[in-house]
């Protein structure tokens, strides 16, 4: 598969995933992920597995009526990664949130292997570390302190 075809495929998987989320279609959401995928959040513990991710998003959409838009995508085929800027709409609260998800794909299947969600949100002064919960920053080579 050429670089252009791979980039298009990765972007199509993301658009399919977001549409499935908006439709509260747990099976279609799960179908975009590797079986052992993980979804990280800054405000809650990670979700493990395609079925868990699909079921949790479908339930939230059904209960809250939330929906997302794909605002921008940037794909790096060499790294099997795509960045998506999004907007989430919550009609129950009248709140809109913006953020970015970092997607890592399994190169052989173009299935989503990992999502790291970052939201545009205020800093919580009571928290020493403002980062994704459960994400192993040290193992991935991120700095723990500024030298």
Residue pairs with C-beta under 8 A, 6 or more apart in sequence:
1 9
3 77
6 77
6 110
7 75
7 77
9 110
10 75
10 77
10 80
10 82
10 103
10 105
10 110
11 73
11 75
11 82
13 32
13 105
13 110
13 111
13 112
14 32
14 70
14 73
14 82
14 84
14 103
14 112
15 70
16 28
16 32
17 29
17 32
17 33
17 112
18 68
18 69
18 70
18 84
18 86
19 28
20 28
20 29
20 31
20 32
20 54
21 29
21 57
21 58
21 61
21 67
21 68
22 61
22 67
22 68
23 61
24 57
24 58
24 59
24 61
24 62
25 54
25 58
26 51
26 54
26 55
26 57
26 58
26 59
27 54
28 54
29 50
29 53
29 54
29 57
29 58
30 50
30 51
30 53
30 54
30 55
31 50
31 54
32 50
32 111
32 112
33 50
33 53
33 54
33 111
33 112
33 113
34 50
34 106
34 109
34 111
34 112
34 113
35 49
35 50
35 51
36 48
36 49
36 50
37 48
37 49
37 50
37 53
37 111
37 112
37 113
37 114
37 115
38 46
38 47
38 48
38 49
38 113
38 114
38 115
39 46
39 47
39 53
39 114
39 115
39 117
40 46
40 114
40 115
40 116
40 117
40 132
40 133
40 134
40 135
41 47
41 117
41 132
41 133
42 117
42 118
42 119
42 121
42 130
42 131
42 132
42 133
43 119
43 133
44 133
45 133
45 134
46 133
46 134
46 135
47 53
47 56
60 66
61 67
64 90
64 92
65 90
65 91
65 92
66 88
66 89
66 90
66 91
66 92
67 88
67 89
68 86
68 87
68 88
68 89
69 86
69 87
69 89
70 84
70 86
71 84
71 85
71 86
71 87
71 98
72 84
72 85
73 82
73 83
73 84
73 85
74 82
74 83
75 81
75 82
75 83
76 82
79 104
80 104
80 105
80 106
80 107
81 102
81 103
81 104
81 105
82 103
82 105
83 100
83 101
83 102
83 103
84 100
84 101
84 103
85 98
85 99
85 100
86 98
86 99
86 100
86 101
87 96
87 97
87 98
88 96
88 97
88 98
88 99
89 96
90 96
90 97
97 119
97 120
97 121
98 119
98 120
99 117
99 118
99 119
99 120
100 117
100 118
101 115
101 116
101 117
101 118
102 114
102 115
102 116
102 118
103 112
103 114
103 115
104 112
104 113
104 114
104 115
105 111
105 112
105 113
106 112
106 113
116 132
116 135
117 132
118 132
123 130
124 130
131 137
137 144
138 144
